[in-house]
Amino acid sequence: MRRASRPEGFSENSPPWEHDKEAIHFSVVVKEAGRVLLPAEVRVALGVKEGDTLQGTVRDGKLTLLTSATAIRHTQERLANLVPPGVSLVDELIAERRAEAAKEEEEAREYLARKSHK
């Protein structure tokens, strides 16, 4: 009986998930207090070193770890469509803060003027 051919990138000696040439596949052992050690090649690929913080998500039995920079970039990408093109939230915030400061300044002048007339 002839076996069906495997998709391109698969070999008899590697598990089916290893066909992705860009991915790094690895196993870790859960140690005392839930500690895991990321293999050196994973740390190098992510650019993380001892003391760095990774952001994690668990969904549908799948653990995803992201560097903080990648997590921020993903969040920015998800939120980008909430701001209309050509609108700068920074400029809007600055304008709001300046308007508020001007209002507070005017209120302070009025208060001082009332106080000096008493």
C-alpha angles and dihedrals in degrees: 000000000000118000120232112256117257120241116265112281094032123110133187090244100053131064115254093251091062094073092093103093093195096052126085111218119199144154127227131193119226107233135186114326090010095292120160129187117221111219116251093247090056092049091049092047091051094041092232128144137185111302096024118128123234123199115227138199129186116199129157092351092306123120117209122188121194133182112245090249092053092046090052092048092050091049091049090050092050092048097041094086091056092070117068116239113270094024117119113202089193092057091047091051092048091049091049092049092048091049090049091048091050090049091050090048091052091048090051091051091050091048092050091046091052091046093051092051093058 
